[in-house]
Amino acid sequence: KQCSIKHEYEGKWSENTRLTTCDPHTKHTVVNSNTPQEVEANKEIIFTYDVEYQESDVKWASRWDAYLLMSDDQIHWFSIVNSLMIVLFLSGMVAMIMLRTLYRDISKYNELETQEEAQEETGWKLVHGDVFRPPSNSDLLCVYVGTGIQFLGMVLVTMIFAVFGFLSPSNRGGLMTAMLLLWVFMGIFAGYASSRLYKMFKGTEWKKISLKTACLFPGIVFAIFFVLNALIWGQKSSGAVPFGTMFALVVMWFGISVPLVFVGGYIGFKKPAIEDPVKTNKIPRQIPEQAWYMNPIFSILIGGILPFGAVFIELFFILTSIWLNQFYYIFGFLFLVFIILLITCAEITIVLCYFQLCSEDYLWWWRSYLTSGSSALYLFLYATFYFFTKLEITKLVSGMLYFGYMLIASYAFFVLTGTIGFYACFWFTRLIYSSVKID
């Protein structure tokens, strides 16, 4: 409560020594110690403070509540409403495409009876013989889709636990530990998803694809993390992750995660291959000249804006809680925003994929992944903006740590959003091509 310096005492110092300058029994007036005290070498300083304890009615379990109360609920509701408007707008577009355009297209295509009319096909039906042709670098796509499923499973289960109050911020590191363990155990789904897709692309070496799925994403993240940790070690900081913990992470990765990915890969590869709704032609057709707005880079960059727009207000609070030592404890809001993000990623990818197929460009596999995945680029740009406007970091190592960790976060966000977009498109293309009659 109060602190004071510049004290004096008589005799030799012991535990029971009474200060002459601060003794209630001697009625001695305390000398004001507001003036600075000069400290000389090898001279003792007596520093005192007194505390007054008051009994509290608050139960021990609820002591954290004062820190966890979020005063800015209004902003979070604004964020949710903002995101919901984006979702409603996109849902309207998807509904319009699905009901009006597709219904009209399908009935028109199915009414074409004479060969002459059939030869005058236009739009997305024209590319039916190429739309399910395996893409270039199909192995890498399988790996990234598998990793995204692993990440999606981890985030969903963590969120559900957090919403039900199992992950208290008073237990430091509890959230991180839970996420790492879940990541490891979700490996079985990663292996399953990647080998199912791999078999559909006529792949035969499921072990190779399982190994890549188990090692690519964690390997890149671990490499960045190791370099960042080496920088902290170099600064002799207590914030460095001990060698024992790093070793435990590697053991978990190769001891549990990798075998589980192989188990999932084996199960997925044993299943019958996913049948394409239409036959693929032997010779790929030529893609016509595309309009400027259908340029792959342009449409991919446009696709990332809306998913990022749906989450960026909540993102500000998350960055503040990580980098400015504030608590983030509104997992209910976060869960809502996460669901909105999933819907937005799926819908924007479907809309852009439909436009792409209508302009007779059938290379949708990678484009669907990158369209929603490009929101990670905006996430990293926003993190850079946040660094220069909100944080006062001057040291080089601290800046490198910030950008290193935000790079890992953006990479993970890319894998997550890309996979959602990919599966939305995968479902959409199968749905529309299985509903037209093709001779």
Buried (B, 14 or more C-beta within 10 A) or exposed (E): EEEBEBBEBEEEEEEEEEBEBBEEEEEEEEEEBEEEEEEEEEEEEBEEEEEEEEEEEEEEEEEBEEEBEBEEEEBBEEBBEBBBEBBEEBBEBBEEBBEEBBEEBBEBBEEBEEEEEEEEBEBBBBBBBBBBBBBEEBBBBBBBBBBBBBBBBBBBBBBEBBBEEEBBBEEEEBBEEBBBBBBBBBBBBBBBBBBBBBBBBEBEEBEEBBBBBBBBBBEEBBEBBEEBBEBBBEEEEEEBBEEEEBEBBEEBBEEBBBBBBBBBBBBBBEEEBBEBBBEEEEEEEEEEEBEEEBEBEEBBBBBBBBBBBBBBBBBBBBBBBBBEEEEBBBBEBBBBBBBBBBBBBBBBBBBBBBBBBBBBBBBBBBBBBBBBBBBBBBBBEBBEEBBEEEBEBEEEBBEBBBBBBBBBBBBBBBBBBBBBBBBBBBEBBBEBBEBBEBE
